Amino acid sequence: MPSLSEVLAEPARRKKVVDDGVAVIEAEVADKSGLSGLAIKTAFGMVQKVKPGFVGGTLNHLLDDFAKKIDPFWADCQTQKADPKGYFVKNGTTVANALLSITDGRARNAAGPIRNTYDKLRPQAEKHVVEAMPRLAGLLQKHAS
């Protein structure tokens, strides 16, 4: 089975992963509720208005780094012959922190409203990324199986 990094080497497949990744992000944002959900939806909406296509462009830009972080988990899941959804939910905190290490590093170099928004939302980021594990597993299953 190919790694996600191998899948991304093919431009047509990469575009599909980005498109599906954006759909995952949009679905996760739409599912948020409460005050933190309102903050996330507001920030997400602001980013989409200020810079249309930003989410897809950013995901495409970060995707190789994300793939490098996810590939060992995906390989372990496959080696164990585990259900991807169950595996990623079980290891959600570890996977989330691996992915957030990338965005944390990038956010340090960001300026203006992007950095301010990230800093405001970061304290809850691990929780939200962990909640996205079922959809992330579905994306991996679709593209790396």
C-alpha positions in Angstrom: 0.0 0.0 0.0 1.3 3.4 -0.8 2.2 6.0 1.8 0.5 9.3 1.7 3.8 10.9 0.6 3.8 8.5 -2.4 0.2 9.4 -3.3 1.1 13.1 -3.2 3.9 12.7 -5.7 1.2 12.4 -8.4 -0.2 15.9 -9.2 -3.7 14.6 -10.1 -4.0 12.5 -6.9 -2.5 15.4 -4.8 -5.3 17.7 -6.0 -7.9 15.1 -5.0 -6.3 14.8 -1.5 -6.3 18.6 -1.1 -9.9 18.9 -2.3 -11.0 16.1 0.1 -8.8 17.7 2.9 -10.6 21.0 2.4 -13.9 19.2 2.6 -12.8 17.5 5.9 -11.8 20.9 7.3 -15.1 22.5 6.2 -17.1 19.6 7.8 -15.2 19.8 11.0 -15.8 23.6 11.2 -19.5 23.2 10.4 -19.8 20.6 13.3 -18.4 22.9 15.9 -20.8 24.3 18.5 -20.7 26.5 21.6 -18.6 29.5 22.2 -15.4 28.0 20.9 -17.3 26.7 17.9 -18.6 30.2 17.2 -15.0 31.6 17.4 -13.7 28.9 15.0 -16.6 29.5 12.5 -16.0 33.3 12.7 -12.3 33.0 12.2 -12.7 30.5 9.4 -15.3 32.7 7.7 -13.0 35.7 8.0 -10.1 33.9 6.4 -12.3 32.7 3.5 -13.6 36.2 2.9 -10.3 38.0 3.2 -8.4 35.4 1.1 -10.6 33.0 -1.0 -8.8 29.8 -1.6 -6.5 30.3 1.4 -7.5 27.0 3.1 -6.8 24.9 0.0 -3.6 26.7 -0.8 -2.4 26.4 2.8 -3.3 22.7 2.9 -1.5 22.1 -0.3 1.5 24.0 1.0 1.6 22.0 4.3 0.6 18.7 2.9 4.1 17.2 2.3 5.0 18.0 5.9 1.7 16.6 7.2 2.2 13.4 5.1 5.6 12.9 6.7 4.1 13.1 10.1 1.1 10.9 9.3 2.9 8.2 7.2 4.4 6.4 10.3 1.0 6.2 11.9 -0.6 5.0 8.7 2.1 2.4 8.2 1.7 1.2 11.8 -2.1 1.0 11.3 -1.6 -1.1 8.1 1.0 -3.4 9.8 -1.4 -4.0 12.7 -4.2 -4.6 10.2 -6.2 -2.2 12.3 -9.4 -0.4 11.4 -8.1 3.1 10.4 -10.9 4.9 12.2 -10.3 3.0 15.4 -6.6 3.3 15.1 -6.6 7.1 14.6 -9.2 7.7 17.3 -7.1 5.6 19.7 -3.9 7.5 18.8 -5.6 10.8 18.3 -3.7 12.9 20.8 -0.3 11.7 19.5 -1.3 12.2 15.9 -2.8 15.6 16.7 0.4 16.8 18.4 2.5 15.6 15.5 0.4 17.6 13.0 0.3 20.6 15.3 4.0 20.7 15.6 4.0 21.7 11.9 1.4 24.5 12.2 3.0 25.8 15.4 6.3 26.2 13.6 4.7 27.9 10.7 2.6 30.2 12.9 5.7 31.5 14.6 6.7 33.0 11.3 3.3 34.3 10.3 2.3 37.9 10.7 -0.8 40.0 11.3 -4.3 38.6 11.5 -3.2 35.0 10.7 -0.8 34.8 13.6 -3.3 36.5 16.0 -6.1 34.2 15.0 -3.9 31.1 15.3 -2.7 32.3 18.8 -6.3 32.7 20.0 -7.4 29.3 18.7 -4.3 27.3 19.5 -5.2 26.5 23.1 -8.1 24.4 21.9 -6.4 23.1 18.7 -5.4 19.6 20.1 -9.0 18.9 21.1 -10.3 19.9 17.7 -7.7 17.9 15.7 -8.4 14.9 17.9 -12.1 15.2 17.1 -11.2 15.2 13.4 -9.5 11.8 13.6 -12.4 9.8 12.1 -12.5 12.0 9.0 -8.7 12.0 8.7 -8.8 8.2 8.8 -11.4 8.2 6.1 -9.3 10.5 3.9 -6.3 8.2 4.4 -8.3 5.2 3.7 -9.7 6.7 0.5 -6.3 7.9 -0.9 -3.6 5.7 0.6 -5.3 2.3 0.5 
